């Protein structure tokens, strides 16, 4: 090999070593995006809930229990599923807004109940601001004070 070939190989390797960490960071950010389907510890039903834990589910398997889907259009649906039909199946829907990389707001529009329960409602209310904490395999949403939203509006 000539000296110029070695310099070119060295140059390419430097570029790859520089780009590889950047690509890995972007891949991790995409994997931890709020959008998509998640399992959730409890359905989004009221403003009193202080914490939601979202966890990844196997894409090729149906997940029984509480689920949530954050859609690209800024809407969400949380719902309960069970292996049999003898249960109370609650669905909620509303909107979310990403304030910044660490906060979002939730607005609950409807609650519908099917199966062995009744009580549909249209709360149409803000549930407040939640801070977004990335965890291994999931996301934790923790209720924040409204001061955060006011600070963001002032910027």
C-alpha positions in Angstrom: 0.0 0.0 0.0 1.1 3.5 -0.7 1.2 6.2 1.8 -1.8 8.0 0.2 -4.0 4.8 0.5 -3.1 4.6 4.2 -4.0 8.3 4.7 -7.3 7.8 3.0 -8.2 4.8 5.2 -7.1 6.7 8.3 -9.3 9.6 7.2 -12.3 7.4 6.6 -11.9 5.7 10.0 -11.7 9.0 11.8 -15.0 10.1 10.1 -16.7 6.8 11.1 -15.5 7.1 14.7 -17.0 10.6 14.8 -20.3 9.7 13.2 -21.0 6.4 15.0 -21.7 8.0 18.4 -24.0 10.6 16.8 -25.9 7.9 15.0 -26.3 5.9 18.2 -27.6 9.0 20.1 -30.2 9.7 17.4 -31.3 6.0 17.4 -31.8 6.1 21.2 -33.8 9.4 21.0 -36.0 7.9 18.4 -36.5 4.7 20.4 -37.6 6.8 23.5 -40.0 9.0 21.6 -43.4 9.4 23.3 -45.3 8.6 20.1 -46.5 5.0 19.5 -48.1 2.2 21.5 -47.1 1.6 25.2 -48.3 -0.4 28.1 -49.2 2.0 31.0 -49.6 1.5 34.7 -53.0 3.1 34.8 -55.4 4.7 32.4 -55.4 8.5 31.9 -58.7 9.4 33.6 -58.2 12.4 36.0 -56.0 15.3 37.0 -55.2 13.8 40.5 -52.8 11.1 39.1 -49.3 12.1 39.9 -47.4 9.6 37.8 -47.8 7.4 34.8 -45.3 4.7 33.8 -45.1 3.8 30.2 -43.4 0.6 29.2 -42.6 -1.0 25.9 -44.6 -4.0 24.8 -43.7 -6.7 22.3 -44.7 -5.4 18.9 -45.7 -8.8 17.6 -47.9 -9.7 20.6 -51.2 -8.5 21.9 -50.8 -6.8 25.3 -53.6 -7.4 27.8 -54.1 -4.7 30.5 -53.7 -1.0 30.3 -52.4 0.5 27.0 -51.9 3.9 25.5 -51.2 5.2 22.0 -49.7 8.6 21.5 -50.5 9.5 17.8 -48.5 11.8 15.6 -51.4 14.1 15.2 -51.2 15.1 18.9 -54.0 12.8 20.2 -53.9 9.9 22.6 -56.1 6.9 23.5 -55.7 4.9 26.6 -57.7 1.7 27.0 -58.0 -1.5 28.9 -58.1 -5.0 27.4 -58.6 -8.4 28.9 -58.6 -12.0 27.6 -62.4 -12.4 28.3 -65.4 -10.2 27.8 -66.6 -10.3 31.4 -65.0 -7.1 32.5 -65.3 -3.3 32.5 -63.5 -1.9 29.4 -62.6 1.7 29.8 -61.3 3.9 27.0 -60.1 7.5 27.3 -59.1 9.9 24.6 -57.7 13.4 24.5 -54.8 15.5 23.2 -51.2 16.0 24.3 -48.8 18.8 23.5 -45.0 18.5 23.7 -43.8 21.7 25.4 -40.1 20.9 25.2 -37.9 17.9 25.4 -38.7 17.3 29.1 -42.4 18.4 29.5 -45.8 17.7 27.9 -49.4 18.7 28.7 -52.4 16.3 28.7 -56.0 17.2 27.9 -58.7 14.6 28.6 -61.7 14.8 26.3 -63.7 11.6 26.7 -64.1 8.5 28.9 -66.2 5.6 27.6 -67.0 2.4 29.4 -68.2 -0.9 27.9 -68.9 -4.4 29.1 -69.9 -4.8 32.7 -69.9 -1.1 33.6 -71.4 2.2 32.6 -70.6 5.8 32.9 -69.5 7.6 29.8 -68.4 11.2 30.3 -66.8 14.1 28.5 -64.5 15.8 31.1 -62.9 18.2 28.5 -60.3 19.3 31.0 -56.6 19.9 31.2 -54.8 17.3 33.3 -51.8 19.6 33.7 -48.1 19.5 32.9 -46.0 16.3 33.2 -42.3 16.0 33.1 -40.9 13.3 30.9 -38.2 11.0 32.4 -36.7 8.4 30.2 -36.1 5.0 31.9 -34.7 1.8 30.7 -37.4 0.3 28.5 -39.9 3.1 29.1 -40.9 6.6 30.1 -42.1 8.0 33.4 -44.5 11.0 33.3 -44.5 12.9 36.6 -47.0 15.6 37.4 -45.3 19.0 37.5 -46.4 22.3 38.9 -48.1 24.7 36.6 -45.2 27.1 37.1 -43.3 25.2 34.4 -45.9 25.9 31.8 -45.9 29.6 32.8 -42.1 29.8 32.5 -42.3 28.2 29.0 -44.9 30.8 27.9 -42.7 33.6 29.0 -39.8 32.5 26.9 
